[in-house]
Amino acid sequence: MIRLPTTIRAQRLAVTAAARRSLSTTATRRGESTAGPFHVAFSELAGPLSPGCVATITMACAKANSFDLAALEGLSHALAQVEAQAGVRGLVLRSGTAGFFSAGFSLPVFHGIAQADFERLWALSRSIFRRLYALPAPSIAAIDGHALGLGCALAMACQHRYAVRSPGLIGLNEVAVGLPVPQWLAERFRDLTSLRAAEELLSTGASLSVVSALPLGLVDAVFDSADDVATAASTRLRQCAAAPRAAQAETLEALRREYLARFDADCERDTAQLWRAISRPATQNAIRAAIARLSNKRPSPSAA
């Protein structure tokens, strides 16, 4: 079975070493680099009170920013570049795909998947969530379009979620295809919203408009355009960067320590539970039916 702490350390060390080599030639402050469909840029913070830079990761994979193993590896590599860059005081995670922040996992990935392949996919998904959540600097998910399943999880891993007013939906829709919401993800959703909202929404696989998600706390602010979101995100991160870096990072680490301890301890049980759910005939039938529906209307916000 997979043991998350060991897996995360091994993956992170390997990908961070690769990122450092890449950064030596392709990504410097006020610079940028591209790792497949993921674009990483660093912008310098001006002024003596806020030295350092703000990182931006732009996702542009597949038609709806849906994830398979290769896409997850690309995002992991992009995140490693941010982790390897000195002086990062904030991160913006955004989409370069019209209408979608991310539709989540690509459903065909789970159809007939072998256990070893699932465990590898799930370990990397957990690792990315953990690294985003544990980033020692403020982070903002800039949402323009659908953020569903894993897409919602990535947004929830960030400290703030700023959204464009649009027809896009946000939510954890796993139950709709026969998958339980993992405990660590349900806890994060509950912490952002409330126990009542989590029970009502997660148990039915429901998704919300960003306007409806705002009063629940799932979204922090809604703006009229992507430019407005970008301006607000930049302003907020510059404000946060005025605080002393070490004190800020240590405070964020202290606030997140207990959650991350539970997250790490739950790896084996969580992985086993999800594999049982994925491999059930009823779940495979539901996934097959969802793929058939999607084949007639792509791109779609129906991925898990």
Kinemage of the C-alpha trace (Angstrom):
@kinemage 1
@onewidth
@group {chain A} dominant
@subgroup {mainchain}
@vectorlist {calphas} color= white
{ca met a 1} P 0.000 0.000 0.000
{ca ile a 2} L 0.978 3.627 -0.547
{ca arg a 3} L 2.300 5.559 2.432
{ca leu a 4} L 1.725 9.208 1.671
{ca pro a 5} L 4.519 10.892 3.640
{ca thr a 6} L 7.201 8.722 1.959
{ca thr a 7} L 5.576 9.047 -1.467
{ca ile a 8} L 5.256 12.807 -1.191
{ca arg a 9} L 8.857 13.245 -0.098
{ca ala a 10} L 10.193 11.094 -2.921
{ca gln a 11} L 8.041 12.743 -5.585
{ca arg a 12} L 8.721 16.222 -4.290
{ca leu a 13} L 12.491 15.765 -4.083
{ca ala a 14} L 12.664 14.341 -7.597
{ca val a 15} L 10.457 16.912 -9.250
{ca thr a 16} L 11.946 19.826 -7.297
{ca ala a 17} L 15.463 18.833 -8.356
{ca ala a 18} L 14.299 18.778 -11.965
{ca ala a 19} L 12.624 22.131 -11.515
{ca arg a 20} L 15.785 23.677 -10.105
{ca arg a 21} L 17.703 22.551 -13.186
{ca ser a 22} L 14.970 24.005 -15.391
{ca leu a 23} L 14.898 27.257 -13.477
{ca ser a 24} L 18.597 27.794 -13.983
{ca thr a 25} L 17.948 28.404 -17.673
{ca thr a 26} L 14.262 29.099 -18.253
{ca ala a 27} L 12.586 30.748 -15.273
{ca thr a 28} L 13.952 33.639 -13.306
{ca arg a 29} L 12.309 36.453 -11.457
{ca arg a 30} L 10.244 38.524 -13.805
{ca gly a 31} L 10.609 35.460 -16.021
{ca glu a 32} L 8.481 32.572 -17.094
{ca ser a 33} L 8.605 28.985 -18.277
{ca thr a 34} L 6.293 26.430 -19.782
{ca ala a 35} L 6.023 22.785 -18.719
{ca gly a 36} L 3.703 21.226 -21.291
{ca pro a 37} L 0.247 22.726 -20.837
{ca phe a 38} L 1.267 24.542 -17.642
{ca his a 39} L 2.789 27.997 -17.749
{ca val a 40} L 4.716 29.408 -14.777
{ca ala a 41} L 5.526 33.104 -14.424
{ca phe a 42} L 7.161 35.161 -11.675
{ca ser a 43} L 6.576 38.885 -11.191
{ca glu a 44} L 8.767 40.995 -8.957
{ca leu a 45} L 7.235 42.774 -5.987
{ca ala a 46} L 8.349 46.380 -5.847
{ca gly a 47} L 9.142 48.342 -2.710
{ca pro a 48} L 11.382 47.829 0.333
{ca leu a 49} L 8.528 46.451 2.501
{ca ser a 50} L 7.647 43.602 0.156
{ca pro a 51} L 10.727 42.083 -1.500
{ca gly a 52} L 10.255 38.883 -3.438
{ca cys a 53} L 7.936 37.794 -6.201
{ca val a 54} L 4.460 36.484 -6.952
{ca ala a 55} L 4.137 33.241 -8.907
{ca thr a 56} L 1.355 32.446 -11.372
{ca ile a 57} L 0.555 28.956 -12.639
{ca thr a 58} L -1.721 28.911 -15.694
{ca met a 59} L -3.408 25.597 -16.518
{ca ala a 60} L -4.258 24.859 -20.137
{ca cys a 61} L -4.563 21.097 -20.518
{ca ala a 62} L -7.117 19.199 -22.605
{ca lys a 63} L -10.440 20.815 -23.505
{ca ala a 64} L -11.631 21.523 -19.998
{ca asn a 65} L -8.463 21.368 -17.897
{ca ser a 66} L -9.362 17.775 -17.123
{ca phe a 67} L -6.644 15.653 -15.553
{ca asp a 68} L -5.076 12.327 -16.355
{ca leu a 69} L -1.715 11.146 -15.001
{ca ala a 70} L 0.327 13.123 -17.542
{ca ala a 71} L -1.551 16.341 -16.736
{ca leu a 72} L -1.074 15.784 -13.011
{ca glu a 73} L 2.640 15.290 -13.576
{ca gly a 74} L 2.718 18.567 -15.512
{ca leu a 75} L 0.990 20.449 -12.702
{ca ser a 76} L 3.286 18.830 -10.152
{ca his a 77} L 6.316 19.987 -12.134
{ca ala a 78} L 4.916 23.524 -12.419
{ca leu a 79} L 4.309 23.625 -8.676
{ca ala a 80} L 7.844 22.383 -8.051
{ca gln a 81} L 9.176 25.357 -10.005
{ca val a 82} L 7.285 27.646 -7.651
{ca glu a 83} L 8.614 25.749 -4.616
{ca ala a 84} L 12.175 25.992 -5.940
{ca gln a 85} L 12.039 29.733 -6.687
{ca ala a 86} L 13.528 31.884 -3.933
{ca gly a 87} L 11.446 34.699 -2.492
{ca val a 88} L 7.941 33.633 -3.546
{ca arg a 89} L 5.451 35.619 -1.439
{ca gly a 90} L 2.256 34.467 -3.129
{ca leu a 91} L 0.754 32.219 -5.777
{ca val a 92} L -2.094 32.640 -8.251
{ca leu a 93} L -3.515 29.442 -9.755
{ca arg a 94} L -5.534 30.245 -12.859
{ca ser a 95} L -6.845 28.757 -16.091
{ca gly a 96} L -5.986 29.545 -19.664
{ca thr a 97} L -8.951 27.498 -20.931
{ca ala a 98} L -12.149 29.397 -21.692
{ca gly a 99} L -15.114 28.412 -19.539
{ca phe a 100} L -13.204 26.141 -17.185
{ca phe a 101} L -10.997 26.503 -14.148
{ca ser a 102} L -10.877 22.701 -14.206
{ca ala a 103} L -13.468 20.008 -14.852
{ca gly a 104} L -11.539 17.640 -12.585
{ca phe a 105} L -10.393 14.149 -13.447
{ca ser a 106} L -10.914 12.924 -16.975
{ca leu a 107} L -13.504 10.179 -16.446
{ca pro a 108} L -12.033 7.719 -18.984
{ca val a 109} L -8.957 7.513 -16.730
{ca phe a 110} L -11.020 5.593 -14.167
{ca his a 111} L -12.769 3.271 -16.604
{ca gly a 112} L -11.241 -0.176 -16.109
{ca ile a 113} L -8.223 1.261 -14.281
{ca ala a 114} L -5.802 -1.200 -12.647
{ca gln a 115} L -5.214 -0.868 -8.906
{ca ala a 116} L -1.535 0.047 -9.257
{ca asp a 117} L -2.364 2.761 -11.792
{ca phe a 118} L -5.114 4.115 -9.560
{ca glu a 119} L -2.820 4.244 -6.535
{ca arg a 120} L -0.195 6.149 -8.509
{ca leu a 121} L -2.794 8.610 -9.812
{ca trp a 122} L -4.365 9.103 -6.407
{ca ala a 123} L -1.028 9.542 -4.602
{ca leu a 124} L -0.015 12.280 -7.029
{ca ser a 125} L -3.405 13.992 -6.677
{ca arg a 126} L -3.061 14.012 -2.900
{ca ser a 127} L 0.519 15.231 -3.135
{ca ile a 128} L -0.468 18.217 -5.296
{ca phe a 129} L -3.334 19.153 -2.976
{ca arg a 130} L -1.054 18.908 0.052
{ca arg a 131} L 1.705 20.989 -1.493
{ca leu a 132} L -0.721 23.714 -2.551
{ca tyr a 133} L -2.366 23.769 0.862
{ca ala a 134} L 0.976 23.764 2.727
{ca leu a 135} L 2.586 26.476 0.599
{ca pro a 136} L 4.299 28.872 3.054
{ca ala a 137} L 2.769 31.917 1.367
{ca pro a 138} L -0.764 33.092 0.570
{ca ser a 139} L -2.379 31.602 -2.524
{ca ile a 140} L -5.388 32.531 -4.646
{ca ala a 141} L -7.388 30.407 -7.073
{ca ala a 142} L -8.587 32.694 -9.878
{ca ile a 143} L -11.730 30.912 -11.074
{ca asp a 144} L -13.269 31.711 -14.453
{ca gly a 145} L -15.693 28.938 -15.359
{ca his a 146} L -16.433 25.479 -13.991
{ca ala a 147} L -14.439 24.174 -10.995
{ca leu a 148} L -15.662 20.639 -10.372
{ca gly a 149} L -14.351 17.557 -8.600
{ca leu a 150} L -10.569 17.783 -8.579
{ca gly a 151} L -10.897 21.301 -10.021
{ca cys a 152} L -12.841 22.363 -6.934
{ca ala a 153} L -10.307 20.538 -4.739
{ca leu a 154} L -7.411 22.484 -6.284
{ca ala a 155} L -9.267 25.733 -5.659
{ca met a 156} L -9.997 24.680 -2.073
{ca ala a 157} L -6.294 23.943 -1.515
{ca cys a 158} L -5.627 27.645 -2.067
{ca gln a 159} L -6.097 30.143 0.751
{ca his a 160} L -8.512 32.312 -1.264
{ca arg a 161} L -10.918 31.729 -4.145
{ca tyr a 162} L -11.747 34.718 -6.378
{ca ala a 163} L -14.262 34.022 -9.140
{ca val a 164} L -15.618 35.657 -12.271
{ca arg a 165} L -19.392 36.047 -12.354
{ca ser a 166} L -20.297 33.462 -14.998
{ca pro a 167} L -22.466 30.394 -15.669
{ca gly a 168} L -19.668 28.254 -14.255
{ca leu a 169} L -20.389 25.817 -11.432
{ca ile a 170} L -18.243 24.904 -8.441
{ca gly a 171} L -18.488 21.833 -6.263
{ca leu a 172} L -17.386 18.332 -5.360
{ca asn a 173} L -19.538 16.111 -7.574
{ca glu a 174} L -17.933 12.736 -6.806
{ca val a 175} L -21.079 11.186 -5.316
{ca ala a 176} L -22.895 11.701 -8.621
{ca val a 177} L -20.686 9.029 -10.219
{ca gly a 178} L -20.667 6.695 -7.227
{ca leu a 179} L -17.512 7.882 -5.449
{ca pro a 180} L -17.398 8.972 -1.806
{ca val a 181} L -15.846 12.348 -1.060
{ca pro a 182} L -12.556 11.630 0.752
{ca gln a 183} L -12.556 12.545 4.429
{ca trp a 184} L -9.737 15.093 4.082
{ca leu a 185} L -11.562 16.827 1.251
{ca ala a 186} L -14.899 16.766 3.076
{ca glu a 187} L -13.174 18.321 6.109
{ca arg a 188} L -11.690 21.107 4.016
{ca phe a 189} L -15.096 21.795 2.424
{ca arg a 190} L -16.736 21.822 5.856
{ca asp a 191} L -14.074 24.172 7.263
{ca leu a 192} L -14.658 26.636 4.424
{ca thr a 193} L -18.464 26.445 4.564
{ca ser a 194} L -20.298 24.699 7.413
{ca leu a 195} L -21.242 21.208 8.519
{ca arg a 196} L -24.799 21.749 7.305
{ca ala a 197} L -23.677 22.913 3.849
{ca ala a 198} L -21.192 20.053 3.564
{ca glu a 199} L -23.777 17.422 4.463
{ca glu a 200} L -26.349 18.886 2.098
{ca leu a 201} L -24.084 19.420 -0.911
{ca leu a 202} L -21.471 16.675 -0.711
{ca ser a 203} L -23.898 13.843 -0.020
{ca thr a 204} L -25.796 14.636 -3.230
{ca gly a 205} L -22.883 15.622 -5.489
{ca ala a 206} L -24.449 19.052 -5.977
{ca ser a 207} L -22.661 21.994 -7.576
{ca leu a 208} L -23.354 25.702 -7.184
{ca ser a 209} L -22.994 28.885 -9.166
{ca val a 210} L -20.160 31.024 -7.830
{ca val a 211} L -22.735 33.610 -6.742
{ca ser a 212} L -24.522 30.974 -4.635
{ca ala a 213} L -21.193 29.691 -3.299
{ca leu a 214} L -20.187 33.162 -2.080
{ca pro a 215} L -22.354 33.392 1.077
{ca leu a 216} L -21.385 29.823 2.012
{ca gly a 217} L -17.676 30.695 2.041
{ca leu a 218} L -16.695 28.331 -0.757
{ca val a 219} L -15.886 31.427 -2.831
{ca asp a 220} L -14.419 34.534 -1.185
{ca ala a 221} L -15.268 37.174 -3.772
{ca val a 222} L -17.024 37.448 -7.142
{ca phe a 223} L -16.010 39.930 -9.844
{ca asp a 224} L -17.424 40.980 -13.198
{ca ser a 225} L -14.418 40.065 -15.328
{ca ala a 226} L -11.207 38.078 -15.389
{ca asp a 227} L -9.276 41.351 -15.410
{ca asp a 228} L -11.009 42.376 -12.184
{ca val a 229} L -10.078 39.038 -10.605
{ca ala a 230} L -6.450 39.452 -11.677
{ca thr a 231} L -6.307 42.991 -10.259
{ca ala a 232} L -7.879 41.943 -6.955
{ca ala a 233} L -5.574 38.926 -6.638
{ca ser a 234} L -2.492 41.030 -7.306
{ca thr a 235} L -3.606 43.657 -4.800
{ca arg a 236} L -4.338 41.083 -2.109
{ca leu a 237} L -1.034 39.268 -2.490
{ca arg a 238} L 0.903 42.515 -2.414
{ca gln a 239} L -0.910 43.428 0.800
{ca cys a 240} L -0.040 40.060 2.307
{ca ala a 241} L 3.595 40.429 1.245
{ca ala a 242} L 3.929 43.509 3.442
{ca ala a 243} L 4.007 41.169 6.468
{ca pro a 244} L 7.392 39.756 7.552
{ca arg a 245} L 7.959 36.620 5.523
{ca ala a 246} L 9.208 34.242 8.238
{ca ala a 247} L 6.511 35.191 10.736
{ca gln a 248} L 3.820 34.832 8.087
{ca ala a 249} L 5.071 31.421 6.937
{ca glu a 250} L 5.387 30.086 10.484
{ca thr a 251} L 1.882 31.267 11.358
{ca leu a 252} L 0.380 29.612 8.280
{ca glu a 253} L 2.247 26.398 9.110
{ca ala a 254} L 0.919 26.421 12.676
{ca leu a 255} L -2.669 26.946 11.521
{ca arg a 256} L -2.440 24.065 9.051
{ca arg a 257} L -0.409 21.598 11.136
{ca glu a 258} L -3.272 19.593 12.662
{ca tyr a 259} L -5.150 19.251 9.373
{ca leu a 260} L -2.027 18.072 7.567
{ca ala a 261} L -1.268 15.553 10.322
{ca arg a 262} L -4.726 14.025 9.824
{ca phe a 263} L -4.270 14.179 6.058
{ca asp a 264} L -0.999 12.232 6.219
{ca ala a 265} L -2.248 9.683 8.745
{ca asp a 266} L -5.325 8.917 6.630
{ca cys a 267} L -3.487 7.991 3.427
{ca glu a 268} L -3.756 4.200 3.490
{ca arg a 269} L -7.389 4.118 4.607
{ca asp a 270} L -8.324 6.823 2.114
{ca thr a 271} L -6.597 5.104 -0.804
{ca ala a 272} L -8.157 1.732 0.044
{ca gln a 273} L -11.630 3.261 0.365
{ca leu a 274} L -11.397 5.026 -2.986
{ca trp a 275} L -10.091 1.919 -4.720
{ca arg a 276} L -13.004 -0.139 -3.383
{ca ala a 277} L -15.410 2.494 -4.660
{ca ile a 278} L -13.742 2.843 -8.069
{ca ser a 279} L -13.632 -0.915 -8.657
{ca arg a 280} L -17.298 -1.584 -7.830
{ca pro a 281} L -19.266 -2.746 -10.873
{ca ala a 282} L -21.951 -0.151 -10.135
{ca thr a 283} L -19.363 2.645 -10.129
{ca gln a 284} L -17.783 1.413 -13.353
{ca asn a 285} L -21.261 1.320 -14.931
{ca ala a 286} L -21.921 4.893 -13.768
{ca ile a 287} L -18.586 6.044 -15.181
{ca arg a 288} L -19.293 4.300 -18.481
{ca ala a 289} L -22.713 5.975 -18.686
{ca ala a 290} L -21.219 9.383 -17.893
{ca ile a 291} L -18.587 8.946 -20.609
{ca ala a 292} L -21.333 8.085 -23.097
{ca arg a 293} L -23.244 11.254 -22.159
{ca leu a 294} L -20.108 13.355 -22.466
{ca ser a 295} L -19.343 12.011 -25.929
{ca asn a 296} L -22.324 13.952 -27.246
{ca lys a 297} L -21.447 17.308 -25.645
{ca arg a 298} L -17.802 18.195 -25.181
{ca pro a 299} L -16.425 20.032 -23.359
{ca ser a 300} L -18.618 19.386 -20.309
{ca pro a 301} L -18.437 20.059 -16.562
{ca ser a 302} L -19.241 16.466 -15.641
{ca ala a 303} L -15.828 15.044 -14.822
{ca ala a 304} L -15.144 13.885 -11.261
